[in-house]
Amino acid sequence: MMYDVKGCLHRVLNSLPEGVRLVAVSKFHPEEYVMAAYDEGQRIFGESHEQELSRKAAALPADIEWHFIGHLQTNKVKYIAPYINMVEAVDSIRLLREIEKQAARHDRCIDVLLELHIAEETTKYGLTLDECRQLLADGEWRTMAHVRLCGLMMMASNVDDEQQIASEFETAARFFDEVKAQYFADAPYFRERSWGMSDDYPLAVQHGSTMVRVGTAIFGPRVYSN
Ligand SMILES: *Cc1c(COP(=O)(O)O)cnc(C)c1O
């Protein structure tokens, strides 16, 4: 019997305040699970592997908004550029340039978020706050007509200490305010704060999240064997 996607989806949705959107993270879950959520009205789905995403995007309804939430290699951008709605984890000017180039080829504008590295894990991707300041100060992004910077994304440390997680979200929220004031005060689309996953999204919402990325709490545990 299929996992209770419908019940779990509504439990998550009901716990989100007005104005916070849900990215249903469907990586490693079958198309049937995506469709179960889709049939309940969910339209934004997150994936983190190009081939899996491209396969699902081709097979599933065209009005799904796909977000690429994982680390994206520059040589993979061309495959998702025709249809991707948002690249959430841009962590270098090189990647941003490639998205600009591929989006231009398809005469599209692709929404992106800059990924911050705030968590203490050394393995996580993302820009330090200073690297992010530098990327924005350099200003090359202003010349890019086919990408639109819509906000920031981050992952908190994978720890049990709620205080630490809350303080990382708070750091990201303050940094968002800094960048918003300095570069995007007149850009209403620069508004997304993508933080919060299954284990910490209620806390993320308390600390300014506008977009939570939730997988396990909706679709159950991922099976990595396939
Ligand atoms: C897998 C993933 C998620 C969802 O994680 P869950 O713990 O299953 O909710 C969120 N964000 C990113 C970047 C991910 O890779």
The ligand as an ORCA input file, in Angstrom:
! r2SCAN-3c Opt
* xyz 0 1
  C      16.703     16.430      0.421
  C      16.690     17.889      0.670
  C      15.656     18.493      1.413
  C      14.522     17.725      2.075
  O      14.989     17.011      3.185
  P      13.961     16.270      4.179
  O      14.750     16.121      5.418
  O      13.612     14.973      3.535
  O      12.780     17.154      4.346
  C      15.673     19.880      1.540
  N      16.659     20.627      0.993
  C      17.668     20.083      0.294
  C      18.704     20.964     -0.277
  C      17.720     18.706      0.115
  O      18.734     18.181     -0.588
*
